[in-house]
């Protein structure tokens, strides 16, 4: 016999247990931007290791107009330029 346990009341402004919090001003990435962001993150982690990749992708670098993660997410050209910094093409 199953026993129904009541769900505890949720305080105003709080998220119910088991529900993910989403800020009201959250911006959802377009599918192509989300794919580029995931791809650059995965490649950077594989090439640099997790800590170095996070630092690299979220830091400003001299000569770049924006952070590498923002550049790679914004456009395919930005993604390719950041990929070139991670793994320069063979000469």
PyMOL commands that set and color helices and strands:
alter all, ss='L'
color gray80, all
select helices_A, chain A and resi 31-48+50-58+68-74+76-86
alter helices_A, ss='H'
color red, helices_A
deselect
rebuild
show_as cartoon
